[in-house]
Amino acid sequence: MPPTPDDAREPEDARRPEDAREPGDISGPEDAPTLATVLAAGAGEAVEVVTAPGGHAVPVRGIGVYDPGETFSARGHVLVATGVDASSPAAADVLRAAARAKAAALVLRRGAAGPAPRLLDVARTVPTALLTRAPWVEWTELIALLRAGLAQSGGAEGPHAEVPLGDLPALANAFATLVGGAVTIEDPESRVLAYSRTENGADPLRRLTILGQRVPRWRLAELGASGFLRTLWTSDDVVHRPAEERFPERLAIAVRAGEEVLGSLWVAADGTPLGPGARRALREAARTAAPHLLHHRLRTRTGSTRRTQAVRALIDGTADVPSAAATLGLAPHTPCVVLSVLALPGTGQSDPARALHLAALQATAHHPAGLTVREDDRHRLDVLLPLTPHPAEQGRAPQQGRAPEQPRPEDPLRDAKRLGRELAAAVRGAGARPLVAIGSVREELSGVAASHRAAHLVLRVLGAREGLPEVAGEDDVRAALDALRVTDAVAALTPPPDGPVRALLAYDEEHRTDLARTLAAYLDRFGDVPATAKLLAVHPNTLRYRLRRLHDLFGVDLADPDTRLVAELGLRAAGLLPWTTAPR
């Protein structure tokens, strides 16, 4: 069981009443949290200060969520309006309500168009500061950042007070000085984020943990079986692990932002037993660590989000290529190719979303690693794969008496084909049916959008035709791909030259007949009446009767090659060709 807190608490009469200052009074103790210190302690990169009529030194007493359905007092609070965009007409009224509640600041969602002019006019007349949230941070994360920043900015003292936000190695060393032991900072999955220096050499367990960058699995199994981990994650206090035969004693505490667990701090005795004040010092360290871990997580997630946005912009063709390349750590002239993965329902309880998740993990583990963008609503994953040169046999010394061998030409799609097979295996392993399309190789990142378009055309072919491989590039489906491009071009004409197809489809819908599919099957079997009748499961005379009705009702002359060509293009555009046995 966690120990009972043994540090002295501050006397009740020493605490300053929360509402001691008069409304509008922005003065306060020098070490009281202010808007500036709260933002500097964690949320500064997540919000933009649009206006601050009272300055950045206005005191902050709490963090709250704006509720338009309640009459409330929020003196000195930073209010978060989770459903309000700064460009919306309602934003100005929300700011007025926050000012009436004497809020120190109001945070709105940053709209694409920026703050509305009416909102800016109101912001100049009220004392409440106006802030906007960056698009890459979630509301829950922002609230946690603000609350952690408020907790940290209340006058921290000690060696950790001067550690820059997010510098976890420096924080671990500062905590080691504070607590008097060797400190390890871990995330909720027991991965090592940072560790302090040791004066007397790391014990075997600490050495294994640091070298492996995570707690060994056998150790996690021990801690789980003993109930230690459950106590750690459910307690707000320090948990003690007595010394063992090979390992010194340890203290651990979870780091939280509200109810959310951000990670944990572990302290191991470093040559001498931990002192009597170690528990109290570790509690202080956990409080101080919260904004640092939030900042680390957001920076990691923000980097990932910005990379995803850069990939998406390249795929959409809207990116500033040099800027996107810098975000991805690539040169603008990097050769590349795009792969598109479709996860279709398989047999049994397949989960296409989980299949794509596994495929995305496989892409990031590939060498060179792919950059992924998910389209969950379509069960599709797009992968941007940078291509590295593979010079064949270059630098190899020739055998004595023989001329140097000439390099063999390399397949520019070698990496893409290998990754495609791995992605298909990952999707198949999750019980779904994979289709993997490989786009065209491009010499620079400026060609990503073109490769993406090519991959999606190949994916359409794979989805429409039976008997094709589950992993394919343009050359693997060249004829079908060219036919699809022609069909798309024809369908884009106004009006499309679809011959009798449009009238056929309308007639079938009105009279519940099947003449359009009859024509599609007849063209698919090159006018072979017995083969077409077998395909449609009708008598040959029934088929001949339908063909006569095509001629009588719509003037379709199937002996005319132009009529057949235009009809087939129209049927392709309607999705009835290539032929499928099931209605489309």
N, C-alpha and C positions, 0 to 999 in steps of 0.2 A: 504493500500500500504506500502511496506517496506520503512523505513526511508532513507533519503539521508545520505550517510556517512559523519560524522562530525569530523573525526579525521584528523589531519594535515598529508599531504603527504610529502615524502622525496623530497627535491629539486632535480631537474634534474642534476645540476652540481655536486651533491654529490654522484651520482651513478657512480660506476666504469665501464668503457667501457668493454664490454664482451671480446673483443679480444685484451686487452691491453698488455697481455704477449706475448712474442715471442714463435714461435713454439718450442716445446721441453722443454720450461721452466715450471717446475712443482712447482715453488714457488708461493706463494700467501699470502693474508691476513690470519692471524692465525684463524679467524673465518669463512673462506671460506669453502664451502662444499668440502669434499674429498671423495675418493672412500671408505675409512674406515668409515667416518661418514654417508655416504649415506646407506651403507650396515647395519651399526649398527642401523640406524633409522627405519629399517623395512624389508629389503630384505635379511638380513644375513642368515636366515635359508632357504631361497628359492633358493640360489645360492651357488655354491662351487667355490672358487678361485683356479684355476689350476696353473696359473703363473701370477706374477705381477712384471715385470722387473723394473718398476719405483717405486715400493713400494706401500703401501696402502695410502700414503699421497698425491698421485697425485690428483690435483684439478678436480672436475667434474662440468661442466657448463650446462649440459642438458642431457636429455634422448631421444634417437631417435631409429627409426626402420631402419635396414639395407635394402637398396634397390639396388640389383645388377645391375639394369638397369639405374642407374643415376651416374654421376660424381659429387661428393659432397665433401664438407668440413665439418667435424664433430669434429673439434678441441675441446678436453675436454669433449666430449659426451660419455655416455655409450650407445653403439649400441646393439640392440636386433635383432638377426638374426632368425626370427620366423620359417623359413622352413629348417634350417640347423642342421643336427645331428653331434655331435662332432666326431663320428666314421666314417663319410662319407668322400669320397675322396675330395669333394669340400670344406671341412671345412678349409683346409690350405690356399686355395686361398681367401676365405672370410676374414680370419684373415689378410692376406697381404693387401687386399683392405681397411680394417678398419684401419690398421696402416698407409697406404698412406693418408687416410683422417684425420690422427692425432687424432683418437678416443682414449679416456682414457681407455676404456675397451670394450670387445665384449662378448656378452652372446650367447652361443649356447645350443641347446637341448642336455641333457646328454644322450648318447646312452648306450645301454645295455653292449656293448663291451668296453666302455670307450673311451677316446680321441684316435684318430688314431696316430700311431707313426710319420707320416709325419706332422701332426698338431703340435705335441709336439716339433718337430725339428724347425718348423717355429716360434713357440711361444718363443723359446729361443733366437731368433735373432731380434725380433721386440719389440718396447717399449710399445705396447698396451697390457694391461692385458687380460688374457683369463679366462672367467667364464663359468660355465655350470649350466643350470637350473634344479632344482629338478623335478622329474616326477609328483609329486603331486600338482604342482601349474600350473595354466593356464598362457598363455602368457599375456593375458589382465590383469590378477591379478598381474603378476610380473611387468609389465610396470607401473601399478598404484602404486605398492609398491615402485618402484624406484623413481617415480616422487614425491610421498609423502615424501619419505626419503630425497630427495634433498631439498624439501621445508622446512622440519623441521631442517635440519642440517645447516641452514644458520645463526646460532647464536641465538637460542632461549634463552630468559631471563625470570625470574620470578619463582614462586614456582613450576610451572609445568615442568621446564627444567630438573629437576633431577628425574622425575618419570620414573621408568623402563617401557620399551616398553610393552604395553598390560595390564598394571596394571590399569584397568579402575576405580576401587573404589578410588585408590590414586589419579588418574587424576581428578575425580569428586571433591574430597576435595580440590585439588590444584586450580581448576577452581573456586570453591566457594570463596576461598580467593582472587583470582584475580578479580572476578567480583563483589563480595560483595553481594551474594545471595545464595539461595539453588539450587544446580545444579542436573539435571537428564540427563543421557546419554541414548538415545534410538536408536533402530535400525529402518530401514525404515518401519517396520510393527508396529511401536509404542510399541515395547516390551522394557522393562526396562533392560538395560545392567549394569548400575551402578548409584549410587546416593550419594550425599554428606551428611554429618552430618548436622543437623539443630540446631541452637542455641536457638530458641524460640518455638520449636515444629512445626511439619508439619501441613500445612493447610489441610482441609478435602480432597480436590482433590488430593493433593500430597500423602496423607496417603493412599487413595484408589489405586492410581497408583502403589505405592511401594508394598503394600500388595498383589495386584493382579498381580504384575510383568508386567503390561501393562496398557496403558491408557484405562479407561473404555469405553465401546462401545458407551454409550450415549454421552460421551464427544467428541469422534471422530465424531459422527454424527453432533454435534453442530459445531465443527471446520470445517467439510466438507461443511456444509450448508452455513456457513458464508464466505467461500472462503479463510479462514485462511490457511488451509493445502495446497491448490493450490499455494498460495503466498509463503509459506514456501519452497515447493519443487522446485519452479521455480525461486526463487530469490537467489542471492549470498550474500544478506545482512541480517541484523537482522530484525526480524518481532516482532512488539510490540502487546501485548494483554492487554488492560487496565484492571484495577482492577474491579471486579464484587462484587455483594452484599456479597457473601460468600468467594470469592477467591481473593488473592492479585494479583497485576499486574505480567505479565510474559513477558520475552524475549525469543525468539527462533531463531535458525539459523541452516540451513542444513550443514552437514559436507560432503565435496566432495573430490574425487580423480579424477581430470579431470572433465569429464561430469557425472561420476557415483556418485550417492548419497549413502553414506555409513551409514547415520543415522542423528541424530539431537541432539543439545544441548538445554536444557530448563533451564531457570533461573527464580525462583520465589522469590519475596521479602521475606526476612526472618526477620520480626519484624519491619524493617525500610524500607522506599522507596529505590529503586535502585538508585545508584549515577549517576551523569552525565557521568562518564567514563565507565559505565557498557557495553554500546554498543560496544565501541572500544575494551574493554577487551574481549568481547565475540567473536568478529571477530578474534582476535589473538588466542583465545582458539579453535575456529573451525579449523584454519589452523594447529594448533598443534595437534588436535585430529585425523586428517586424518590417519597418520601412525599407531596410536594406534588402531583405529577401523579396519583398514586393517589387522593389526597383529592379532587382536581378531578374525576376520572373518576367516582368513587363518588358525589360530590355531584350530578353531572349525571345519573348513572344512578339514583340514589336519588330525585331529584326526578321523573324519568320514571316510576319504579316507583310512587311515592306517587300520582302523577297517575293511573296506570293503575288502582291500587287504588281511588282515589276514583271513577273512572268506573265500575268494576265494581260498587262498592257502590251507586251511584246506579241502575245498571241492574237490580241484584238487589233494590232496594228496601230495603236494609239500612243505608243511609248516614245519618249525621247531616248533614243537608243544609247547614246553615251551615258546618260544618267542611269538607265535601267541596267546597263552593263556594269557600272560601278557598284550598284546595289547588290548585284549577283556575284561580284568578284570576278568578272570575265572581261576579256578584251572585246571591243565592238566587232572585230573581224573574226571572232571564234566561229568555226564551222559548227553547224547544228542541224538537228532534225527533230520533228515533233511526232510523238506516238499518241494515239488515242485508244483507250481501253474501254470496252463496253462489257458490263457484267449482266448477263441475262439470267433469269430464273432457271435453275437446274432441277434436278430430281430431288425429292424430299424437301426438307426444311432449309433451303438455301437462303442466304442473306446477301443480296447484291451489295448493300452498303458496306457490310463487313468485308466482303471480297475486295472491294475497291480500296478499303483501308489497308488490307494486307498488300495489295498491289503497290500502293503508295509507299509503304515501308520498303518493299522490294526495290522500288525505283531509287530511293535515297541510299540504299545499301549497295547499289550497283557502282562499278568503277568504269568510267566516270559517273558520278551521281547524277540522277535526273532531278529536275525541278518540277514539282507537281502542282496541278490545279484541279480541284474536284468540282464536278457538276452533279451534286447529289440527286437533284430532281430528275436527272436523266440517267442516273447510274453510270456516269461516264467519268473517266479520269484522263486528263491531258498531261503529257510528260514532255518537257523540253529537255532534250539530251544534248549537251555540248559534246562535240566529237574531237577526240585527240588523234593526231597523226600516228600512223603505225608504219614507219618505214621498214620495208622487208629486207632483212638480212644486211642492213647497212652497218658498216663498221666491222664486218666479219673478215678476218684475214683469209686470203685464198690459200688453198692447199698448194704445196710445192709442185711446180711444173704445170700448174693450171691457171688459166686466166680468171680474173675475178668474176664471180657470178653477178649478173644484172639483177637488180631488185625486181621481185615479182610484183605486179600491180595488186594493190590492196582493194578490197571491197569497201567503199566508203560507208556502207550500211552494216558493216560487221558488228559494231557495238550495238546498233539499233536492233538488229535481228536477234542478237543474244539476249538483250534486255527484253525484247518482245516475247521470247520464249519463257523467260523467267516471270514476266508479268502474267502470262497466260497460266502458268503453273500455279501461281499464287491465287488467282481467281478460281481456278479449278479446285484447288485445295480447300477452298471455303464452300464448295458445293455448288457454285454458280457456273454458268457456261460462258467462256471468254471469247471475245472477238478483239483482236489487237491489230490496229492499222498503223502502218509506218508511212509518214509523209515523205516529201522530197527533201534531199540533202541540200542545205543552203550554205553558202560560203561565209556569210556574216549574219549577225543577230538581226539585222534589218530584214532578213528573209524569213523570220520565224512565222509571221502571219501567213505567208504563202505556203510554208510547209504544213501549217495547221490546217489550212483549207484543203490541201491535198490529202492529209490524213483523214479528214472527215468524209471526203468523197470515197476513199477506199473503205471506210467504215460503213458507209451506206451500201456499197456494193456487197460487202461481206454479210450485211444484214438482210439483203434482198435476194441473194442467190444461194442455192443449196449446193453442197459438194465442194465448196471452196475451203482452203486452209483457214484455221482459226487465227493465224498470224500471217499477215501479207503486206507487201509494199506495192507500189504502183506497178512495177514490172510483172508482179505475180497475177495481176487482174487487169492487164492493159486493155484488152478488147472490151471487157465489161465497163471499165472506167471511161474509155472513150465514148462508148454508147451512152453512159450516164451524162457525160458532159454535153453531148449532142442533144439529149433529151431535155436537159436543163435549159439549154440555149433556146430550144424550140418552145418550151413552156413559158419562157420569159417574153416571147413575142406577144404583141398586142394587136389583134386577138391571136391566140395560138393557132397554128395551122393543124388542128387535130382532126380534120376531115369529118367523118360521121360520128366520131367517138362521143362528143358532147351530147348529140341528139340521142345516141344509143343509150347512154347512161340515164338520161332523163326519161326515156321510154321505159327502160327496165324498172326504174323506181316507181313510175306511175302504174305500170301494168303487171309488176311483179314477175317479169320475165328475166331471162339470163342471156340475152343476145350478145352483150359486150364480152362476157367471159367466153361464150362460144367462139366469137371471132378471135379472141386472144389465143385460145387453145388451137384453133385451126392454123393461125400464123405460126405459133410455136412449133407445130408439127409439120411445117412446110407444105400445108395443103393435103396432107395424107389423111383421107377420110377414115379408113379403118383405125389408124393410130389415134386420131383425134376423138373418134367415138369411144374408143377404149379409155382414153384419158378422162373423158367426161362421164363415162359409165352410162352411155345411151346407145341405142341401136343406130347403125349407120344411116338408116332411112330417116330417123328423127333428126340426125345431124343435117342431112341434105335438105330436109324441110326448113330447118332454121336458117340455113345459108340462103335458100330461096327467099325467105322473109326479109333477110338483110338486103337483098337486091330489090325486092318489091317495095319495101317501106322506105329505104334510105338510098337506093340507087348505088349500093356498094358493088362495084365490078371487081371481083377478086382476081380476074385475069389481067387486070391493068397493074403494072409494077408501081406506078406512081401512087395509085390508090392504096396498094398494100403498104408502101413505105410510110405514107402520111398516117394511115390507120395505126401502124405499129408504133410510130412516135407518139401518137395520142394515147394509145393504150399504156405505153411506158410512163408517160406523164401522169396517167391516172392510177398507176401502181398495179396494173393488171399484167404487166410483163416486166421482167422475166416471169414465166409461168410459175404459179404455186397451186397446189391441189386444194388449198383452203381459200375461201373468199377473202379478199383484202379489205 
